[in-house]
Amino acid sequence: MRDRHVTEEDYYYYLYNEDTEPLLPGRSQSTAPIPAIALPRESWFMRMLRAIGRFVAAIIKKINQLLALALAVLLLLLFTRFALYFFGLKSSLFSTWVFQISAPLVMPFTNLIPPLPFYGYTIDVSTLIAIIVYALTVTIVRQFLKVLIARPL
C-alpha cells in the first residue's frame, strides 16, 4: 500500500455542501413549525369534555381557597377564645361575643378534659383540642381536593 500525498484539494472536499444540496437544513437553518391548520383537529366531544374538566377544576380550586379562608377565620376565633379564657377576661362585651360565637364550635369537645389551672391562669384544653381537630380536618380535605385536580404526568 502506498502512502498518498495530501494535497490542497483534499482540504476542500466536503460530504455536504449547502450550495449543492439546498434542501437539507444547514447549521444556521431550523425546521419550520407545522402550521396549525395542518394539525389534526380534536373532536367536539373531546373539547367539550376538556372544557367541563377545566370548569370543575376551577370550582374545586375556589372551594379549596374558601376552605383555607374559613380555616383562618375559625382558628383566629378559637385562638381569641383561648387567650380570653386563659387570662380570665370574661366580663367584657367583646369576650361575651367571642364566647357566644365560638360556643357551637367548641361544644363537641367541652367535657373531654376539664380546664387546667396554671399559676393563676386557666388553660382551656377543649379549645386546644378543637383547634387541632379542625385544623387537621380542613387540611386533610384540602389535600384531597388538590389530589382531585392534579394532572397525571
C-alpha positions in Angstrom: 0.0 0.0 0.0 1.3 3.3 -1.0 1.1 6.5 1.2 -0.8 9.1 -0.6 0.4 12.7 -0.5 -2.3 15.1 0.9 -3.0 17.9 -1.5 -4.8 21.2 -1.1 -7.8 19.7 -2.9 -8.3 17.2 -0.1 -8.9 20.0 2.4 -11.7 21.4 0.3 -13.6 18.2 -0.1 -16.9 18.1 1.9 -19.6 15.4 2.1 -22.3 18.0 2.2 -22.3 21.5 0.8 -25.3 23.9 1.1 -24.7 25.2 -2.3 -25.0 21.8 -3.9 -27.8 20.4 -1.7 -30.0 23.4 -0.6 -32.9 21.2 0.6 -31.1 19.8 3.6 -31.1 22.2 6.6 -27.8 23.7 7.4 -26.4 24.6 10.8 -28.0 28.1 10.8 -31.3 26.9 9.4 -34.0 25.3 11.5 -37.1 23.3 10.7 -40.2 25.5 10.4 -43.1 24.5 12.7 -46.1 22.7 11.3 -48.9 25.2 10.7 -51.9 24.9 13.0 -54.2 24.3 10.0 -52.2 21.1 9.1 -52.6 19.6 12.6 -55.4 17.1 13.2 -58.4 18.7 15.0 -59.7 17.3 18.2 -63.3 16.2 18.1 -66.0 18.4 19.6 -66.8 15.8 22.2 -63.2 15.7 23.5 -63.1 19.6 23.5 -66.4 19.6 25.5 -65.0 17.1 28.0 -61.8 19.1 28.4 -63.9 22.3 29.0 -66.0 20.6 31.6 -62.9 19.3 33.3 -61.4 22.7 33.4 -64.6 24.2 34.8 -64.8 21.5 37.6 -61.1 22.1 38.4 -61.7 25.8 38.7 -64.7 25.2 41.1 -62.6 22.8 43.2 -59.8 25.4 43.4 -62.2 28.0 44.6 -63.7 25.6 47.2 -60.1 24.9 48.3 -59.4 28.6 48.7 -62.7 29.2 50.6 -61.8 26.3 52.9 -58.4 28.0 53.6 -60.2 31.3 54.4 -62.7 29.6 56.6 -59.9 27.8 58.5 -58.1 31.0 59.0 -61.2 32.7 60.4 -62.0 29.7 62.6 -58.5 29.5 64.0 -58.4 33.2 64.7 -61.7 32.9 66.6 -60.7 29.9 68.6 -57.3 31.4 69.5 -59.0 34.5 70.6 -61.3 32.4 72.8 -58.4 30.5 74.2 -56.5 33.8 75.1 -59.5 35.4 76.7 -60.2 32.3 78.7 -56.5 31.9 79.7 -56.3 35.5 81.1 -59.8 35.3 82.7 -61.3 38.1 80.6 -64.9 37.0 80.6 -66.8 40.1 81.6 -66.3 42.5 78.6 -68.8 42.7 75.8 -66.2 41.6 73.2 -65.3 38.5 75.2 -69.0 37.6 75.6 -69.5 38.0 71.9 -66.4 35.7 71.2 -67.6 33.1 73.6 -71.2 33.1 72.1 -69.9 32.8 68.6 -67.4 30.1 69.3 -69.5 28.1 71.7 -71.1 25.8 69.0 -67.6 25.1 67.6 -66.2 24.0 70.9 -69.3 22.2 72.2 -68.4 18.8 70.9 -65.1 18.9 72.9 -66.3 20.6 76.1 -66.3 17.7 78.5 -63.3 15.7 77.2 -60.7 17.2 79.6 -61.6 19.8 82.3 -59.8 23.2 82.2 -56.3 23.1 83.8 -55.2 25.8 86.4 -51.7 27.1 85.7 -50.2 29.7 88.1 -53.4 31.8 88.4 -54.3 31.3 84.7 -56.7 28.7 83.2 -55.9 26.6 80.2 -59.0 25.6 78.3 -57.9 22.2 76.9 -61.2 21.7 75.0 -60.5 24.8 72.9 -57.0 23.5 72.1 -58.4 20.1 71.1 -61.0 21.9 68.9 -58.2 23.9 67.2 -56.2 20.7 66.5 -59.2 18.7 65.2 -60.5 21.5 62.9 -57.0 22.3 61.5 -56.3 18.6 60.8 -59.8 18.0 59.2 -59.6 21.0 56.9 -56.0 20.3 55.9 -56.9 16.7 55.0 -59.9 17.8 53.0 -57.8 20.5 51.2 -55.1 17.9 50.3 -57.8 15.6 49.0 -59.2 18.3 46.8 -55.7 19.0 45.5 -55.3 15.4 44.5 -58.6 15.5 42.6 -57.4 18.3 40.3 -53.8 17.1 40.0 -52.9 16.3 36.4 -51.3 13.0 35.6 -47.7 13.1 34.3 
